C-alpha cells in the first residue's frame, strides 16, 4: 500500500500534503522511495518539522509550569479554576501555533482548537460565575430570612388554601347542578371537574410562592439544576465544534500498511487500543473475554451440564454415562453453536472497525475520540444498539427451540429411545411422504381434513362476521347497541367454556341432541359420527370466529366516508353494487392480513378439536391407535409427541406443516395491497 498523494479527511474533503517528505515518498518509485527513506533525517522538511517539535515541547513544558503557577493565584471552586486555567493555556497556544499552521496539520488543528476555546470559554466562565453568584446570593438571603415573616406568610398561605378549596367545592357543586338539570353531558361534566381541580392546584402552587422561604428554595433548586445542565450543554457545544474541526482537518501518518489491524485479528480490543481508542478497546476486550473464557471452552465441552459442546451434537450421548440424555447433549451443542456465532460476529465486527479506522487514518482521517464515538453511536449506531439485545433474545428464546425441533426430526426419538437416541437421516420424512409407519399411515387423511376444516371453518366465520357487520351498519336498523353486544358475545366469553358447553349439549343423550331427535324424528349421535362431528365443528368455529371478524369489519365500515356512497348513488349504483364496488374492497384492504391470520390460526386450532371430542370418533382401521377422524395435524402432533412420545416423527410433521404454512402465508400477504404499500 503506497502513501496517498492527496489526504482525505473524515467528511470526504481532499487536502494537499503539508509533509513534503511523505509527499516525496508518495510520488517516488520503489527504488527512489527507498533512497528517500534512507536519507530521512537530512530531508529539508524533516529538519523543519523536528525543529518545530523541539520548540513545541519546550513551549508546552513551560506552559504547564506557568499554568500551575496561575492555578495557585486563582480562587474559587475547582470547576471554575479549571475553566480559567484552560483559557489561560488557550491564549498562549493561539499565539504559538499560528506561526506553524502551514507546516503541519497537527499544528493547524491545535490552532483551530485554541480558536474555538478562546470563543467559548469566556462565555462559559461568565455564565458559570453568574449562576454561582446568584446561587450564593439566594442561599445567603435564605439564611437571613425573618422567621416571624416566614411564619406569617405560611399562615397566610394556609388560610388562602382553605378559602381556595372552599371555592373549588362551590364550583363543583355548580357543575353538579348543571349535570342534574341536563344542561351538560356526562363527558362535559367530567372535563369541567378536571379543569376546576387543575386550576385549584395551579392557584395554590402560585400563591405558595408568596412565602419567601418557599420562593427562595425553589430558586436555589433551579439554579443548581442550571449549573449542572446549562454548563454541561455549553461544554458539549465546545466539544462538538472541536470534533467538527478534527473531522475537517486531516492527519499525516508515517504509515502505509494497516499493521494494527493484522496484529489484532485474534484479540478483539487490541487494535482499538493500538489506535489509541482506549474506551472502545475496553468494550471489545469484554468481547474477547466472552470468546476465550465462555464461547470456546463451552464449544469444547467445558462448563456443559452434561453435553460435550460441538461434539455432543454428533455423539448425542451415545457413549455417555447411563444418566446422560441425548436431548441435553443436543441442546448444549446448539447453544455452543450460538456462542460461536456471537464470537464470530465479535471477531468480524472488531476487525472491520480497526481496519476501517486504520485505513482511514492512513488516507488522512483522524481517529475518533471517545466523545466523537459516543456521538456517532447515539445517532447512526442507535438502531443497532437497541436491536442487539432483541437479536440475542431471539437466538436463545426462539431459534434454539426451533433448531432443536428441526434436529429432532432427523432422529429416532420415540418411546423406545427417550433417554438415548441417534441420527437416522430422512427416515421420518420418508415415512410421512409414503404414508407408512406409526404416523405416516394417518398423515394424509388428517392433512385432507385439516385443509378442508381450515378453509370451511374460516371462510364460514368470515362470511358470518362480515354479513352481520353489514346488517348492523345499515342506518335503517334500530337497536344497534343491543345487536353489537349480542354479536360479540362469542368473543367475550372464553372459548373453552363455549366449546365444552356445546360438547355436553350434543353428546349422546345431551339436551340439544334430544331436541333435534324429537323435532326431526331421527337418531342423531353427533360425537360418534365422523360427518356429524366435522360439520358441527365447522359450525361451532364459524360462530366463535365470527365475532372477531364482526369487530374488524364494523370498525372499517364506520370509517368509510359517506361521500363515496353518495357519489355512487349519483352515478346510478344500487345497494348491491355499492357493496361489491365500495364496501368489500375497502374492508378487505384494511383487514386482509388479519383475515389471512385467521386461516393460519384455524389450521393450528388445537383447543376446539381436543376439548370438543378429543379428536374422535376413533377408527383404528383407518387412523391407527393414535388419532381420530376429527384430529387436525396440530392435535395429531400433540398425541404423537406428548401422549405417546414419538417426538422424532412428530417433529418431522411439525417442520413440514410449518414450512407449508409460512409459504402460504407469504403468498397471501404478498398479494394484499396493505402488504405491498407497507
C-alpha positions in Angstrom: 0.0 0.0 0.0 1.6 3.3 -1.1 1.3 6.7 0.6 -1.5 8.7 -0.9 -0.7 11.9 -2.8 -3.9 13.6 -1.5 -5.3 13.4 2.0 -9.0 12.8 2.6 -10.5 14.0 5.9 -13.3 12.3 7.8 -16.0 14.0 5.9 -14.5 13.2 2.5 -12.8 16.6 1.6 -9.5 16.4 -0.2 -6.4 18.3 1.1 -2.8 18.7 -0.2 0.0 17.2 1.8 2.0 19.6 4.0 4.5 16.9 4.9 6.8 17.2 1.9 8.8 14.2 3.0 5.7 11.9 2.8 4.7 13.6 -0.5 8.1 12.8 -2.0 7.6 9.1 -0.9 4.1 9.1 -2.4 5.4 10.4 -5.8 8.6 8.3 -6.0 9.1 4.9 -7.5 10.0 2.0 -5.2 13.8 2.5 -5.7 13.5 6.3 -5.2 11.3 5.8 -2.1 14.0 3.6 -0.5 16.7 6.2 -1.2 14.5 9.0 0.2 13.7 6.9 3.3 17.4 6.2 3.9 18.1 9.9 4.0 15.0 10.8 6.1 16.9 12.7 8.8 18.6 15.0 6.2 15.3 15.8 4.4 14.6 19.6 4.5 11.1 19.1 5.7 12.0 16.7 8.4 14.6 19.1 9.7 12.0 21.9 9.8 9.5 19.6 11.4 12.0 18.4 14.1 12.9 22.0 14.9 9.1 22.8 15.3 8.6 19.7 17.5 11.5 20.7 19.7 10.1 24.2 20.1 6.6 22.8 20.8 8.0 20.5 23.5 9.8 23.4 25.2 6.7 25.6 24.8 4.3 23.0 26.3 6.6 22.3 29.2 6.9 26.0 30.0 3.2 26.4 29.6 2.4 23.7 32.1 4.7 25.4 34.7 3.0 28.8 34.1 -0.4 27.2 34.3 0.4 25.6 37.7 1.6 29.0 39.0 -1.5 30.7 37.6 -3.7 28.0 39.2 -2.3 28.8 42.7 -3.2 32.5 42.2 -6.9 31.8 41.5 -9.7 31.5 44.0 -13.0 29.7 43.7 -14.3 26.2 43.1 -12.3 23.6 41.2 -14.5 23.7 38.1 -14.2 27.5 37.7 -10.4 27.3 38.2 -10.2 24.6 35.6 -12.0 26.8 33.1 -9.8 29.8 33.8 -6.6 27.8 33.6 -7.8 26.2 30.3 -8.5 29.7 28.9 -5.0 30.9 30.1 -3.4 28.0 28.2 -5.6 28.6 25.2 -4.4 32.2 24.8 -0.8 31.1 24.8 -1.4 28.2 22.4 -3.3 30.5 20.0 -0.3 32.8 19.8 2.2 29.9 19.4 0.5 27.7 16.8 -0.5 30.5 14.4 3.1 30.5 13.0 3.1 26.8 12.1 -0.3 26.2 10.6 1.2 25.9 7.1 3.9 23.5 8.3 1.9 20.7 9.9 -1.7 19.7 10.1 -1.5 18.9 13.8 -0.3 22.4 14.4 -3.2 23.6 12.2 -5.6 21.6 14.3 -4.2 22.8 17.6 -4.7 26.4 16.4 -8.3 25.7 15.4 -9.0 24.1 18.8 -7.5 27.1 20.6 -9.6 29.4 18.4 -12.8 27.6 19.4 -11.8 27.6 23.0 -11.0 31.3 23.0 -14.5 31.9 21.7 -16.4 29.5 24.0 -14.5 29.5 27.3 -15.2 33.2 28.2 -18.9 32.7 27.7 -18.8 29.5 29.8 -16.8 31.2 32.6 -19.1 34.3 32.6 -22.3 32.2 32.7 -20.8 29.9 35.4 -19.8 32.9 37.6 -23.2 34.5 37.1 -25.1 31.3 38.2 -22.7 30.7 41.0 -23.0 34.2 42.4 -26.8 34.1 42.0 -26.9 30.8 43.9 -24.7 32.1 46.7 -26.9 35.3 47.0 -30.1 33.2 47.2 -28.6 30.9 49.8 -27.4 34.0 51.8 -30.9 35.5 51.5 -32.4 32.3 52.8 -30.2 32.3 55.9 -31.1 35.9 56.9 -34.9 35.5 56.4 -37.0 36.7 59.3 -38.7 33.6 61.0 -41.6 35.7 62.0 -42.2 36.9 58.4 -41.9 33.3 57.2 -44.4 32.1 59.9 -46.9 34.8 59.0 -46.6 34.0 55.3 -47.2 30.3 56.0 -50.4 31.1 57.9 -51.4 33.4 55.1 -50.9 30.6 52.5 -52.7 28.1 54.7 -55.7 30.5 55.0 -55.7 31.0 51.3 -55.6 27.2 50.8 -58.7 26.7 52.9 -60.5 29.6 51.1 -59.5 28.2 47.7 -60.6 24.7 48.5 -64.0 26.0 49.6 -64.3 27.8 46.2 -63.4 24.6 44.5 -66.3 22.8 46.3 -68.7 25.5 45.3 -67.6 25.3 41.7 -68.0 21.6 41.7 -71.5 21.9 43.2 -72.5 24.3 40.5 -71.3 21.8 37.8 -73.3 19.0 39.6 -76.4 21.2 39.4 -75.9 21.7 35.7 -75.5 17.9 35.3 -78.7 17.3 37.2 -80.6 19.9 35.1 -79.3 18.2 32.0 -77.6 21.3 30.5 -74.2 19.5 30.2 -73.4 15.9 29.2 -71.6 13.3 31.4 -68.4 13.8 29.4 -68.5 17.6 29.7 -69.2 17.2 33.5 -66.0 15.1 33.9 -64.0 17.5 31.9 -65.2 20.6 33.9 -64.4 18.8 37.2 -60.8 18.1 35.9 -60.4 21.7 34.9 -61.6 23.0 38.3 -59.2 20.7 40.2 -56.3 21.6 38.0 -56.9 25.3 38.4 -57.1 24.9 42.1 -53.7 23.1 42.1 -52.1 25.8 39.9 -53.5 28.6 42.1 -52.3 27.0 45.3 -48.8 26.5 43.9 -48.6 30.1 42.6 -49.8 31.5 45.9 -47.3 29.3 47.9 -44.5 31.4 46.4 -45.7 34.4 48.4 -43.8 32.6 51.2 -40.3 34.0 50.8 -38.7 30.8 52.1 -40.6 28.6 49.5 -39.7 31.1 46.8 -36.0 31.1 47.6 -35.8 27.3 48.0 -37.3 26.9 44.5 -34.9 29.5 43.0 -31.9 27.7 44.7 -33.1 24.4 43.3 -33.5 25.9 39.7 -30.0 27.5 39.9 -28.4 24.2 41.0 -30.1 22.5 38.1 -28.9 25.2 35.7 -25.3 24.8 37.0 -25.4 21.1 36.1 -27.3 21.2 32.8 -26.5 24.6 31.1 -22.8 24.4 31.8 -22.6 20.8 30.5 -24.6 21.9 27.4 -22.1 24.7 26.7 -19.2 22.4 27.2 -20.7 19.9 24.8 -21.2 22.7 22.2 -17.5 23.4 22.5 -16.6 19.7 22.2 -18.8 19.5 19.1 -17.0 22.4 17.5 -13.6 20.8 18.3 -14.9 17.5 16.9 -16.0 19.2 13.7 -12.5 20.8 13.4 -10.9 17.4 13.9 -13.1 15.8 11.2 -12.3 18.5 8.7 -8.6 18.7 9.4 -6.6 15.7 8.0 -3.7 14.0 9.6 -0.4 12.7 8.1 0.9 9.5 9.5 4.2 7.8 8.6 2.4 4.5 7.9 1.4 2.8 4.6 0.1 -0.6 5.9 -2.6 -1.4 8.4 -0.3 -3.1 10.9 -2.6 -2.7 13.9 -5.4 -4.4 12.1 -3.3 -7.5 11.3 -1.9 -7.6 14.9 -5.4 -7.5 16.5 -7.2 -10.2 14.4 -7.3 -12.8 17.1 -7.8 -10.4 20.1 -10.7 -8.0 19.7 -9.9 -4.8 21.5 -6.1 -4.8 20.9 -6.5 -2.9 17.6 -8.6 -0.2 19.2 -6.0 0.2 22.0 -3.2 0.4 19.4 -5.3 3.1 17.6 -5.5 4.9 21.0 -9.2 4.3 21.3 -9.0 3.0 24.9 -12.6 3.1 25.9 -13.7 1.3 22.7 -10.9 -1.1 23.2 -12.1 -1.9 26.7 -15.6 -2.8 25.3 -14.1 -5.1 22.7 -11.8 -6.7 25.3 -15.0 -7.7 27.1 -15.9 -9.5 23.9 -12.5 -11.2 23.9 -13.2 -12.4 27.4 -16.5 -13.8 26.3 -14.8 -15.6 23.3 -11.9 -17.1 25.2 -13.5 -17.7 28.6 -17.0 -18.7 27.6 -17.6 -19.4 23.9 -14.6 -21.5 23.1 -14.5 -23.5 26.3 -18.2 -24.2 26.1 -17.9 -25.3 22.5 -15.2 -27.8 23.6 -17.4 -29.2 26.3 -16.1 -27.3 29.4 -18.9 -25.8 31.5 -21.6 -28.0 29.9 -24.2 -29.6 32.2 -23.9 -33.0 30.6 -23.0 -32.4 27.0 -19.7 -32.2 25.1 -20.2 -28.9 23.2 -20.0 -29.2 19.4 -19.2 -32.9 19.7 -22.3 -33.5 21.7 -24.4 -32.8 18.5 -22.5 -35.7 16.8 -22.5 -38.2 19.6 -25.9 -37.5 21.2 -24.6 -39.1 24.4 -24.2 -42.5 22.6 -21.0 -43.3 24.5 -22.1 -41.3 27.6 -23.0 -42.4 31.1 -26.2 -44.1 31.9 -27.8 -40.9 33.3 -26.7 -38.8 30.2 -29.6 -37.7 28.0 -29.3 -37.2 24.2 -31.7 -34.2 24.3 -29.4 -32.3 26.7 -26.4 -33.1 24.5 -28.3 -31.7 21.5 -29.4 -28.5 23.2 -26.0 -27.8 24.6 -24.5 -28.4 21.2 -26.9 -25.9 19.7 -26.0 -23.4 22.5 -22.4 -23.9 21.7 -23.1 -23.0 18.0 -25.0 -19.9 19.1 -22.0 -18.9 21.3 -19.7 -19.5 18.3 -21.9 -17.3 16.0 -21.7 -14.5 18.6 -17.9 -15.0 18.9 -17.5 -14.8 15.1 -19.6 -11.7 15.0 -17.4 -10.0 17.6 -14.2 -11.1 15.7 -15.6 -9.7 12.4 -17.0 -6.5 13.8 -13.8 -5.7 15.7 -11.6 -6.5 12.7 -13.8 -4.3 10.4 -13.8 -1.5 13.0 -10.0 -1.5 13.3 -9.5 -1.9 9.6 -11.8 1.0 8.7 -10.3 3.3 11.3 -6.7 2.5 10.4 -7.1 2.7 6.7 -9.0 5.9 7.0 -6.1 7.2 9.2 -3.6 6.3 6.6 -5.6 8.2 4.0 -5.9 11.3 6.3 -8.9 10.9 8.5 -8.2 11.4 12.2 -9.1 8.6 14.7 -12.3 9.4 16.5 -12.1 10.4 20.2 -14.4 8.8 22.7 -16.7 11.9 22.6 -17.0 11.5 18.8 -17.6 7.8 19.1 -20.4 8.3 21.6 -22.0 10.9 19.3 -21.8 8.5 16.4 -23.3 5.7 18.4 -26.2 8.0 19.6 -27.0 9.0 16.0 -26.1 6.3 13.5 -25.5 3.4 15.8 -28.6 3.8 18.0 -30.8 1.4 15.8 -28.1 -1.3 16.1 -27.6 -0.8 19.8 -31.3 -1.3 20.6 -31.6 -4.2 18.2 -28.7 -6.3 19.6 -30.5 -7.3 22.8 -33.5 -8.3 20.8 -31.3 -10.4 18.4 -29.7 -12.2 21.4 -33.1 -12.9 22.9 -34.4 -14.3 19.6 -31.4 -16.6 19.3 -31.9 -18.2 22.7 -35.7 -17.9 23.1 -36.9 -18.6 19.5 -34.1 -20.1 17.5 -32.9 -22.7 20.0 -36.4 -24.4 20.3 -36.9 -24.2 16.5 -33.5 -25.7 15.7 -34.0 -28.4 18.4 -37.3 -29.4 16.8 -35.7 -29.4 13.4 -32.8 -31.6 14.5 -35.1 -34.0 16.4 -36.9 -34.7 13.2 -33.7 -36.4 11.9 -33.5 -38.7 15.0 -35.3 -41.9 16.1 -36.6 -40.3 19.3 -39.6 -42.5 20.2 -40.9 -44.4 23.3 -38.0 -46.9 23.0 -35.4 -44.1 22.6 -36.2 -41.4 25.1 -33.0 -41.1 27.0 -30.6 -42.1 24.2 -31.5 -41.6 20.6 -29.4 -41.3 17.4 -29.4 -39.8 14.0 -31.4 -41.6 11.3 -31.3 -39.0 8.5 -34.5 -38.5 6.4 -36.3 -41.7 7.5 -39.1 -39.8 9.4 -39.8 -37.6 6.4 -39.8 -40.6 4.0 -42.3 -42.4 6.3 -44.6 -39.4 6.3 -44.3 -38.9 2.5 -45.0 -42.6 1.8 -47.9 -42.8 4.3 -46.1 -45.6 6.2 -45.2 -46.4 9.8 -46.8 -45.3 13.1 -47.6 -41.8 11.9 -47.4 -41.9 8.1 -50.5 -44.1 7.7 -52.9 -41.5 9.1 -51.0 -38.4 7.9 -52.6 -37.8 4.5 -56.1 -38.5 5.8 -55.6 -36.0 8.6 -54.0 -33.5 6.2 -57.0 -33.6 3.9 -59.4 -33.0 6.7 -57.2 -30.2 8.2 -57.2 -28.3 4.8 -61.0 -28.8 4.4 -61.5 -27.7 8.1 -59.3 -24.6 7.7 -61.0 -23.4 4.5 -64.5 -24.3 5.6 -64.4 -23.0 9.2 -62.5 -19.8 8.5 -64.5 -18.8 5.4 -67.8 -19.5 7.2 -66.7 -17.4 10.2 -65.6 -14.5 7.9 -68.8 -14.7 6.0 -71.0 -14.6 9.1 -69.0 -11.8 10.7 -68.9 -9.7 7.6 -72.7 -10.1 6.8 -73.6 -9.3 10.4 -71.5 -6.2 10.3 -73.1 -5.1 7.1 -76.6 -5.5 8.6 -75.8 -3.6 11.8 -74.1 -0.8 9.9 -77.3 0.0 8.0 -78.9 3.3 9.0 -82.4 1.8 9.0 -81.5 -0.8 11.7 -82.7 0.2 15.2 -81.1 -1.0 18.5 -77.6 -1.3 17.1 -76.0 -1.4 20.6 -78.1 -4.4 21.5 -77.2 -6.3 18.3 -73.5 -5.4 18.6 -73.5 -6.7 22.2 -75.0 -10.0 21.2 -72.7 -10.4 18.2 -69.5 -10.0 20.3 -70.6 -12.5 23.0 -68.7 -15.4 21.4 -65.6 -13.3 21.5 -66.2 -12.0 25.1 -66.9 -15.5 26.6 -63.8 -17.7 27.0 -63.7 -20.1 24.0 -63.1 -23.2 26.1 -66.3 -22.6 28.1 -68.3 -22.4 24.8 -66.6 -25.5 23.4 -67.1 -27.6 26.5 -70.7 -26.4 26.8 -71.6 -27.5 23.3 -69.7 -30.7 23.7 -72.0 -31.6 26.5 -75.1 -30.4 24.7 -74.6 -32.6 21.6 -73.3 -35.7 23.4 -75.3 -38.8 23.4 -78.4 -38.0 25.5 -77.5 -34.3 25.6 -80.3 -31.7 25.6 -79.5 -30.4 22.1 -79.3 -33.9 20.7 -82.6 -34.9 22.2 -84.3 -31.8 20.9 -83.0 -32.5 17.3 -84.0 -36.1 17.5 -87.5 -35.2 18.7 -88.0 -32.5 16.1 -86.7 -34.4 13.1 -87.6 -37.9 14.3 -84.1 -39.2 13.9 -81.5 -40.9 16.0 -78.6 -38.4 15.8 -75.3 -39.3 17.6 -73.1 -36.4 16.5 -70.0 -37.1 18.6 -69.8 -40.7 17.4 -70.3 -39.8 13.7 -67.3 -38.5 11.7 -69.5 -36.4 9.4 -71.6 -35.1 12.2 -68.6 -34.2 14.3 -66.9 -32.4 11.4 -70.0 -30.5 10.4 -70.7 -29.4 13.9 -67.0 -28.3 14.5 -67.2 -26.1 11.4 -70.5 -24.6 12.6 -69.2 -24.0 16.1 -65.9 -22.4 14.9 -67.9 -20.3 12.5 -69.9 -19.0 15.5 -66.8 -18.5 17.6 -64.7 -16.8 14.9 -67.4 -14.6 13.5 -67.3 -12.1 16.5 -63.6 -11.2 15.8 -64.4 -10.6 12.1 -67.5 -8.7 13.1 -65.5 -6.3 15.2 -62.8 -5.8 12.5 -65.4 -5.2 9.8 -67.5 -2.9 11.9 -64.5 -0.7 12.7 -63.6 -0.4 9.0 -67.2 0.2 7.9 -67.7 3.0 10.3 -64.6 4.7 8.8 -65.8 4.6 5.2 -66.7 8.2 4.1 -70.4 8.7 3.3 -69.4 10.8 0.3 -68.3 7.6 -1.6 -71.8 6.1 -1.3 -73.4 9.4 -2.2 -71.2 9.7 -5.3 -72.1 6.1 -6.3 -75.8 6.8 -5.9 -75.4 9.8 -8.2 -73.8 7.5 -10.8 -76.8 5.2 -10.5 -75.3 2.4 -8.3 -77.7 0.2 -6.4 -77.2 -1.2 -2.9 -75.7 -4.4 -4.0 -73.4 -2.6 -6.5 -72.2 -0.3 -3.7 -71.4 -3.2 -1.5 -69.4 -5.0 -4.2 -67.6 -1.9 -5.6 -67.0 0.1 -2.4 -67.6 -1.8 0.8 -66.0 -5.2 0.2 -62.8 -3.8 -1.4 -62.2 -1.2 1.4 -62.9 -3.8 4.1 -60.6 -6.3 2.5 -57.9 -3.7 2.0 -57.8 -3.0 5.8 -58.4 -6.4 7.1 -56.8 -8.8 4.6 -53.6 -9.5 6.7 -55.7 -10.2 9.8 -58.1 -12.4 7.8 -55.2 -14.4 6.5 -54.0 -14.9 10.1 -57.4 -16.4 10.8 -56.7 -19.2 8.3 -53.3 -19.9 9.9 -54.9 -19.9 13.3 -57.6 -22.4 12.4 -55.0 -24.6 10.7 -53.5 -25.0 14.2 -56.6 -24.7 16.2 -55.9 -27.3 18.9 -58.3 -26.3 21.6 -61.6 -26.8 19.7 -60.6 -30.2 18.4 -59.3 -31.5 21.7 -61.9 -30.0 24.0 -64.9 -31.0 21.9 -64.3 -34.7 21.2 -60.6 -35.4 21.9 -60.2 -35.8 18.1 -62.8 -38.6 17.9 -64.6 -40.5 16.8 -61.9 -43.1 16.5 -61.5 -45.7 13.7 -58.3 -47.6 14.3 -58.6 -49.4 10.9 -58.1 -46.1 9.1 -56.3 -43.8 11.6 -54.4 -46.3 13.8 -54.4 -46.1 17.5 -53.0 -42.6 17.8 -55.6 -40.4 16.0 -59.3 -39.8 15.5 -61.3 -38.8 12.4 -61.6 -35.2 13.6 -58.0 -34.7 14.6 -56.1 -31.9 12.9 -52.4 -32.1 12.3 -51.7 -30.0 15.4 -53.7 -32.3 17.7 -52.2 -35.3 16.0 -48.7 -34.0 16.7 -49.7 -33.4 20.3 -50.8 -37.0 20.6 -47.7 -38.3 18.9 -45.2 -36.3 20.9 -46.8 -35.6 24.4 -49.1 -38.5 24.9 -47.2 -41.3 23.0 -43.6 -39.9 22.9 -43.0 -40.2 19.2 -41.0 -36.9 19.1 -38.9 -37.7 16.1 -41.7 -38.2 13.6 -43.8 -35.6 15.3 -41.0 -33.1 14.8 -40.8 -34.1 11.1 -44.5 -33.4 10.6 -44.2 -30.1 12.5 -41.4 -28.9 10.2 -43.3 -29.9 7.1 -46.5 -28.1 8.0 -44.6 -25.1 9.4 -42.8 -24.6 6.0 -46.0 -25.0 4.1 -47.8 -22.5 6.3 -45.1 -20.0 6.1 -45.0 -20.2 2.3 -48.8 -20.0 2.0 -48.9 -17.0 4.5 -46.2 -15.3 2.5 -48.1 -15.7 -0.7 -51.3 -14.4 0.9 -49.6 -11.4 2.5 -47.6 -10.6 -0.7 -50.7 -10.3 -2.8 -52.6 -7.9 -0.5 -52.5 -4.2 -1.1 -51.8 -3.5 2.5 -48.6 -5.6 2.4 -47.5 -4.0 -0.9 -47.9 -0.5 0.4 -46.4 -1.1 3.8 
